[in-house]
Amino acid sequence: MSLPLRVKVEKVKLLSNAEALKILKEHSEREREKTGAVSLLVQRALEYLYKFNKVQVEKAEEFAEKLVAIGLREESIVMIMNMCPRSIDELLTLLVYEERVPEKEQLERILGIMSEYCVESRE
């Protein structure tokens, strides 16, 4: 029987699927180099992220920064990046954590930014 793994959490940050995919890909490459294999848990998480990620991984940080510049909360940014809504109505449902509803012009601006970074579903 193995002992439980003890981990000290130093920082908690919300991650979009694209950000998690980037981190997990890097981890799996290091794990494969060290041990010659990747754990089943990591493999399954990667499969999920590859299937459901909707943002270009290499541009995820840039995308998030543009949404931060608009003044959105971290929770809203992660939901927008994960869902990539296609209409103002869909976008509004993801802004529940905002103190106030952005004006229509700002919502259209967000949708415009998303068109640069969101990719079609891989299903």
C-alpha contacts under 8 A as a table, 3 or more apart, distances in Angstrom:
res1	aa1	res2	aa2	distance
9	V	12	V	7.29
14	L	74	E	7.21
14	L	75	E	7.25
14	L	78	V	7.03
15	L	18	A	7.88
15	L	19	E	5.76
15	L	20	A	5.98
15	L	78	V	6.41
16	S	19	E	5.20
16	S	20	A	6.16
16	S	78	V	4.94
16	S	79	M	7.42
16	S	81	M	6.17
16	S	82	N	5.89
17	N	20	A	5.06
17	N	21	L	5.96
17	N	49	L	6.09
17	N	52	F	7.60
17	N	53	N	5.46
17	N	54	K	7.92
17	N	81	M	7.66
17	N	82	N	5.96
18	A	21	L	5.02
18	A	22	K	6.28
18	A	49	L	7.50
18	A	53	N	5.80
18	A	54	K	7.41
18	A	55	V	5.91
18	A	56	Q	6.99
18	A	57	V	5.03
18	A	60	A	6.16
18	A	81	M	7.94
18	A	82	N	7.79
19	E	22	K	5.22
19	E	23	I	6.38
19	E	57	V	6.77
19	E	60	A	6.44
19	E	61	E	7.52
20	A	23	I	5.19
20	A	24	L	5.98
20	A	49	L	7.75
21	L	24	L	5.13
21	L	25	K	5.92
21	L	46	L	6.65
21	L	49	L	5.90
21	L	50	Y	7.37
21	L	53	N	7.98
21	L	57	V	7.36
22	K	25	K	5.27
22	K	26	E	6.35
22	K	57	V	6.41
23	I	26	E	5.28
23	I	27	H	6.22
24	L	27	H	4.90
24	L	28	S	5.98
24	L	42	V	7.36
24	L	46	L	6.97
25	K	28	S	5.14
25	K	29	E	6.20
25	K	46	L	7.35
26	E	29	E	5.23
26	E	30	R	6.39
27	H	30	R	5.19
27	H	31	E	6.08
28	S	31	E	4.89
28	S	32	R	5.95
28	S	38	V	6.01
28	S	42	V	7.03
29	E	32	R	5.12
29	E	33	E	6.22
30	R	33	E	5.13
30	R	34	K	6.24
31	E	34	K	5.20
31	E	35	T	5.92
31	E	36	G	7.21
31	E	37	A	6.74
31	E	38	V	5.98
32	R	35	T	5.40
32	R	36	G	4.46
32	R	37	A	4.64
32	R	38	V	5.54
33	E	36	G	5.62
33	E	37	A	7.80
35	T	38	V	7.69
38	V	42	V	6.58
38	V	43	Q	6.63
39	S	42	V	5.34
39	S	43	Q	6.29
40	L	43	Q	4.97
40	L	44	R	6.10
41	L	44	R	5.23
41	L	45	A	6.17
42	V	45	A	5.09
42	V	46	L	6.09
43	Q	46	L	5.15
43	Q	47	E	6.21
44	R	47	E	5.03
44	R	48	Y	6.28
45	A	48	Y	5.16
45	A	49	L	6.19
46	L	49	L	5.05
46	L	50	Y	5.97
47	E	50	Y	5.23
47	E	51	K	6.16
48	Y	51	K	5.18
48	Y	52	F	6.14
49	L	52	F	5.27
49	L	53	N	5.38
50	Y	53	N	5.72
50	Y	122	R	7.90
51	K	121	S	7.74
51	K	122	R	5.96
51	K	123	E	6.55
52	F	121	S	7.06
52	F	122	R	7.28
53	N	82	N	6.63
53	N	121	S	7.60
54	K	81	M	7.29
54	K	82	N	6.38
54	K	83	M	7.18
54	K	84	C	6.79
54	K	118	C	5.52
54	K	119	V	5.30
54	K	120	E	6.52
54	K	121	S	6.08
55	V	59	K	7.57
55	V	60	A	6.41
55	V	81	M	6.61
55	V	82	N	7.51
55	V	84	C	7.96
55	V	117	Y	5.69
55	V	118	C	4.54
55	V	119	V	5.69
56	Q	59	K	5.39
56	Q	60	A	6.11
56	Q	117	Y	5.99
56	Q	118	C	6.54
56	Q	119	V	6.67
57	V	60	A	5.23
58	E	61	E	7.61
59	K	62	E	5.33
59	K	63	F	6.17
59	K	117	Y	6.89
60	A	63	F	5.04
60	A	64	A	6.18
60	A	117	Y	7.54
61	E	64	A	5.14
61	E	65	E	6.20
62	E	65	E	5.10
62	E	66	K	6.38
63	F	66	K	5.28
63	F	67	L	6.51
63	F	113	I	7.70
63	F	114	M	7.77
63	F	117	Y	6.56
64	A	67	L	5.14
64	A	68	V	6.16
64	A	77	I	6.59
64	A	81	M	7.76
65	E	68	V	4.96
65	E	69	A	6.17
66	K	69	A	5.08
66	K	70	I	6.59
66	K	113	I	7.73
67	L	70	I	5.17
67	L	71	G	6.78
67	L	72	L	6.11
67	L	77	I	6.41
67	L	110	I	7.35
68	V	71	G	5.13
68	V	72	L	5.49
68	V	73	R	7.17
68	V	74	E	7.62
68	V	77	I	7.51
69	A	72	L	7.59
72	L	76	S	6.35
72	L	77	I	6.45
72	L	98	E	7.01
73	R	76	S	5.36
73	R	77	I	6.29
73	R	97	Y	7.13
73	R	98	E	6.54
74	E	77	I	5.06
74	E	78	V	6.27
75	E	78	V	5.39
75	E	79	M	6.37
75	E	97	Y	6.82
76	S	79	M	5.16
76	S	80	I	6.06
76	S	94	L	6.24
76	S	95	L	5.60
76	S	96	V	7.58
76	S	97	Y	6.43
76	S	98	E	7.35
77	I	80	I	5.13
77	I	81	M	6.10
78	V	81	M	5.12
78	V	82	N	6.08
79	M	82	N	5.10
79	M	83	M	5.94
79	M	94	L	6.31
80	I	83	M	5.30
80	I	84	C	5.33
80	I	85	P	6.77
80	I	91	L	7.32
80	I	94	L	6.67
81	M	84	C	5.55
81	M	118	C	7.73
84	C	114	M	6.83
84	C	118	C	6.24
85	P	88	I	7.79
85	P	90	E	5.37
85	P	91	L	5.44
85	P	111	L	7.80
86	R	90	E	6.60
86	R	91	L	7.37
86	R	111	L	7.15
87	S	90	E	5.25
87	S	91	L	6.17
87	S	111	L	7.38
88	I	91	L	4.92
88	I	92	L	6.02
88	I	107	L	6.42
88	I	108	E	7.12
88	I	111	L	7.57
89	D	92	L	5.17
89	D	93	T	6.67
90	E	93	T	5.46
90	E	94	L	7.05
91	L	94	L	5.38
91	L	95	L	6.81
91	L	107	L	7.61
92	L	95	L	5.29
92	L	96	V	7.57
92	L	101	V	7.77
93	T	96	V	6.47
94	L	97	Y	7.94
95	L	98	E	5.56
95	L	101	V	7.34
98	E	101	V	6.66
102	P	106	Q	5.98
102	P	107	L	6.33
103	E	106	Q	5.35
103	E	107	L	6.35
104	K	107	L	5.01
104	K	108	E	6.16
105	E	108	E	5.12
105	E	109	R	6.18
106	Q	109	R	4.90
106	Q	110	I	6.25
107	L	110	I	5.08
107	L	111	L	6.34
108	E	111	L	5.05
108	E	112	G	6.15
109	R	112	G	4.98
109	R	113	I	6.27
110	I	113	I	5.13
110	I	114	M	6.19
111	L	114	M	4.99
111	L	115	S	6.34
112	G	115	S	5.24
112	G	116	E	7.07
113	I	116	E	5.50
113	I	117	Y	7.04
114	M	117	Y	5.28
114	M	118	C	5.62
115	S	118	C	5.71
